[in-house]
């Protein structure tokens, strides 16, 4: 039997599907970045001396590093599946991964090398969503792709927010507002993507637990209202941060997301299936996050801005990525869903970590709760790595190729 090719070779299984390299990068980045940040806070470990300071590096790497890797893996797998078009070729995947790595390296080195390293990071970070858009262009332009063009617009917007961040960083201006805008775009992408995922998961649960019951439908008017309110809140926060206008629009976004969740109240299946419960919790974290931003901007609760921000990042983004990798990371490598308790436990750890971080932001024993938040987050993604990473690295054993879904007889 011939030896397995090196992981750098385009024939290695790692490059057979768009999600494989990017989901691995996301799962590695999640615990490493937060562990580094936590050790810097608790034990004064050195952080990269980038323009804007340590908080900017922390937010940039979790939003445009960890989350962007997961977004890349999702769209490179889901859009070809939705539109029945070809996925990315191995050489294209390798180029996109190099862009992701170049952005990480350039930002870290910018504290020592200054503008040249920042230019490297800027070109790579802006180039990643543009490269994804170019790769997915045939899928988006196909007849079936017209229903999914929101993904293309959001990738273009993420490229724009990344360009804005680096334009401000290169001229020495505060750049955190662009990261907050990128977080708003991730919330919009979550609403768009989750509507497609949730209908499959919740209806499967209804079929199993309540045969003949009416199906769950992700109703476009409610989804569009939630997207509109989130978009308006993001724009208001960008141009008038911590203003009353931003506060009221954030509360409107919270109410719109809760309104979106009313479609989920279909009875027992929601509470007896781990993925439906975790998806519901993801939306609930989003609603609570915007409520926190609203209360903070209106000056009604000390620490609410930080609490709201972490509900959106750790709760909604973190949990959403955890769910997508937990589902797609097995189904699209030819493996059936994990029957064990590990993914449910990981989701519970993420919710614990989010609650602990909110408690710290609100001033309740911050040192203790920051430690609990860091340990919970890192443990959750370590579990995910353990259960998902081997399948992403190894060749399929079900006789199928690329990103094809799991066969009924898969192991």
N, C-alpha and C positions, 0 to 999 in steps of 0.2 A: 504494500500500500504506500503511495507517495507521501512524503512528509507534508504536514499542513503548512501553507504559505505564511510568511511573516505578516503581522498585522498591518504593515505598511503596503503590502502587495494588494492590488485591487481585487484579487480573487479571494481574499480573506473574508469569512462570513460577516465581519464587522461592517463591511461596505455594501452588503447585499440589500439593505433597506435604510431609508433615511433616518428612522428613529434610533437605530442601533448606536451610532457614535454619539449622537446628541443626547439621548437619554442617559448614556453612561456618563457623559460630561456633567449633565445636570445633577445626577445622583452623587457624583464625586464632589462637585462644587458645593452642594448644599451643606454637608457637615464640615468640610474643610474651611469654608469661608466663615461660618458662624463660630467654629471653634477658635479660629484665629482672632476674630473680633472679641469673643468672650475672654480669651486669655489676655488680650490687650487691655480690656477693662479691669479684669481682676488682678492680673499679675504684671501689668505694664509691659507686655510683649511689644516689640516695635511693629509699627504699621508703616506701609509705604507713605513717604512724605509727599503726597500728591498735592497739586493745586486744589484749594478748597478745603483741605483738611481730611481727617480720618473719617468723619461722618459721610462725606461725599464719596469716599472710596467704598465704604460699607454699603451705602445705598446703591451706588453704581454697579457693584459686582453682584449684588443679589437681584437687582432688577434687570440690568442689561447683560449680566453674565449668566447666573443660574437660571433665571426665568427665560432669558432669550434662547438658551440652549434647549430648554424644554419646548418652547414655541417652535423652534426650527424642527425638532424631531417630530412634533405633532403635525405641522402643516405638510412636511415632506412625505408623511405617510398617509394622512387623512385625505388630502385633496386629490391625489391620484386615485385613491380608493373611491371617493365620492363621485369622481368624474370618469372612471374607467380609462384612465390615461396612464402612460408609462411613468415610473418613478425615476428618481435621480440616478444617473450613472455613477459608478464608484469614483471616477476621477473628479466629478463635480462635487461629490460629498467630501472628498479629501480637501478640495479647495475651500469649501465652506467651513470645514473644521479649522483649517489654517487661519481663516479670517477670525474665527472666534478666539483662537489661541493668541493671535497677534494683538487683538484688542486687550486681552488680559495682560500680556507682557508689556505692551506699550504703556498702559496706564501705570503699572507698577514701577516701570523704569523712569517715568516722567519726573519723579522727584529728584533724580540724579542727572538725567540727560536733558530735562527741560523740553523745549518746544519740539525738537526732532522726535522724541519718544511720544509726545502728545499727538503729533501728526500721524505717526504710525498707528496709534490707538484709534484716532479719529477715522482714518481711511478704512481700517479693518472693521470698526464697529458700525459705521454707516454702510460699508460694503456688504455686511452680512445680510440685513433684511433686503437690500437691493438684489443681492445674489439669489436669495430665496425667491424673491418676486420673479426674477428672470427665469429661474429654474421651473417655477410653477406657472409661468405664463401660458404654455399650451393647455394646461388643465383649466385655468381660469377663462380662457378664450373658447373652450369647447362648449357645445350646447348645454351640457349638464353643469358646466362651471359657472354659468350665469347666476345660479342660485347661491353661489359661494363667493361672489366677488368682494364681499365685505372683508374677507381675509386679505385680499390683495391691497385694499385701501388701508387696512390697519398696518400691514407691513410697510407700506409707503410712509404712513404717519410715524411709525417707529424709527424709520430712517431719518425723517425730519427732526424728531425730538433728539435723536442722537447727534445729528449735525448741530443743532442748537446748543446742546450741552458742550460740545467741543469748541464751538465758536466762542462761547463765553469763557471757557477754561483757557483758551489760547490768548485771550486778551485780558485775563486776570479778573474777570467779572464773576460774581456769584452764579453758580450753575445748578444749584439744587432744584430750582423750579422746573428745570427740564426733566429731572428724574421723577418729580411728582407728576408731571404731564405724562411721562412714559408709564407710570403706574396706572394712571387713568386709562391709557390705551390698553394696558393689560386687562383691566376690568372689563372694558368693552369686548376684547377678544374672548375673555372668559364667558361672557353672556352669549356671544355668538356660537362658540364651540360647545358650551354645555347644553344648549338647546338641542343640538344634534345627538349628543351622547346620552342625555337624560331620557329622551323618548325611547331609545333602545333598552336602557337598563330598567327603567320603571315599568315599561310595558311587559318586559320579560318576567318581572316579579309579579305583576298582576295576573299574567297567564298561569303562573305556577300556583299562586295562593288564592286567587279569586277568579277561576275560569268563568268566562261570560260577562265579567264586569266591564263597564265602559273603559276604553283606553285613556291613557294620559296623552294630552296634546299640548305641546309647547306653543301657546297661542301667540301669533305674531304681534297683535296690538300691544299686549303686555310686555313682550320682549322689546319692541320698538320704543315704548314709553320708558322702560328702564334704561335703554341705551341712550335715549335723548337726554334724560336727567343726568346720567353719569357724564355724558359729553359736556353738558352745560356746566356741571359742577367742576369738571377738569379745567375748562376754559376760565371760569371765574377765579379758581384758585391760582391759575397761572398769572392772570393780569391783576388780581386784587386779593392776594393771599391774606388769610385771617380777617377778611372783611365780613360785614353782615350779609352782603350779597352771596359770598362764597358759602357762608354758613347755612343760609336758607336753602340754597341749591343743593348742598350736600344732604340736608335733611330730606329734600324732595327725592334725591337719588335713593336714600335709605327707604323711604316709603314706596318708591316704585319697585325696588327689588323685593320688598315684602309682598307687594301686590303680585309680583311675578310668581312668588311661592304659593299663592293660593291655589294654583292649578295642581300643586303636588298633593293636596289634601284628599287623597283617594282611599284612605283607610289603612288597614294593617300592613300591606306590602312595604310601605315606606319604612316602617320601624323594624321589620323582620329581615331585611336584606342589608348587608353592610355597605354596598356601593351606593344604594339609594339614600341611605342615612348619611353617608359621608358627603354625597353631592348636595343634599339638603343643608348640611352643616356648612359647606363651602359658601352657599348663597347666604345663609344666615350670618356668617362672619362678614360677608360683603355689606349686608344691610347694617349691621352693628358698626362696621368700620366707618361708613359714611355718616351714621348717626354721631359717632365720636368726633369726626371732623367738623360736623355742623355745630355740635355743642361747644367744641373748642373755639371755633371761629367766632361764635356769638358770645364767648366769655362766660359761659354758664357752668363750666366744669374744668378745674385745673387738671392739666395732664391729659385732657381728652384728645388733643391733637395727636400726641404721640401714641396714645392708646388706639385711636382710630387708624392711624397709619400702620400699626403693627397688626391690627385685625385684618387689614387689606392684604398686607404682604405675607405674614406668617400664616394667617388663617385662610384667606381666600386663595391667594396665589399658591402658597405652599401646599395647601390641601388639594387644590385643583390639580397641580402638577403630580402630586403623589397618586391621586386617583387615576389620572390618564396613564402614567407609567405603569401602575399596578395592573391596569386592564390591557392596554395595548402592548406593553412589554412582554406579555405572555401570548396573547392571541395572535400577534403578527410574527411570532417566531415558531408557531406550530405547537404551542402548549395550551392546555386547557386552563381555566381559572384556578388559582391556588386554593385548594380546599381547606387549608389550615387557618389558624387564627391570626397569622402574622400581619396581614394587611389591615385587618380590623384593629389589631393592637397598635400598629404604626399610626393609623388615623387617629386613634384615641390619644397617643403620645403627642401628635401635632396639635390637637385641640387643647391638651394640657399645657403644652408649651405656649400656645397663643394666650390662653387665660393667664398664665404666669407672667407673660410679658406685659399684658394689660394691667395686671395688678402692680407690677413694678412702675409702669408709667404713671399710675394714679397715686403712687407714693407709699404703697404698702410694703414695707421691708424690701426695698429695691434690690439689695445685694442677694438676698435669698432667692427672690423670685426670678432675677436675671439668671442665676445659676440653674434653677429648675427649667426655665425656658430653653436655655442652651442645651442642657442634657436631653430634654424631651425631643427637641428638633433633631439633634445629631443621632439619637437612638432610633428615631423613626426612619430617617434616610439610611442608616446603617442596616436596618431590617430590610428595607426596600432593595438595597444593593445585594444583600445576601440572597433574596428570593428571585430577583429579576436579572441581575448582571450576568450570571452564567449563560442564560438563554440568549442574551444579546451578543455574547462573544462567540458562542458555538454555532456550528452549522445546524440547519433544520434536520429533524429526523422523521418528518411526515411526508417526505417526497415532494413537497411544494417548494417554490422559489420566491425570492424577494420578500415582499410585504404581505403576501396572501394570508387570509385569515385562517384560523384553526380549523382542521378537519374534525368531524364528529368522533373519529377514532383516535385522535391525537392523545399522547401520554399526559 
